[in-house]
């Protein structure tokens, strides 16, 4: 990733923390430790930089900032993870179901 840890990027009138190597390592670890992972690339917003949402087969998920949309798709390709534009396809229902199970203590 490009910026050192702690750097911020301007997004409109808001500053947000930029992605860093720790974010990349977290995403790599998630992919390696789980099966059936899919990637959902989330566009930059007024309060967040571009993010990559990874969702495993059981709905467990993680989200981290990434340098760009292109970087996110390349990361997924490199790790043989299908990737989608979240603004087009949304996020999978299994993620919502996972959140519900976690909230009710059914995990």
PyMOL commands that set and color helices and strands:
alter all, ss='L'
color gray80, all
select helices_A, chain A and resi 21-33+69-78+86-89+93-104
alter helices_A, ss='H'
color red, helices_A
select strands_A, chain A and resi 8-11+14-17+38-42+51-55+61-65+82-85
alter strands_A, ss='S'
color yellow, strands_A
deselect
rebuild
show_as cartoon
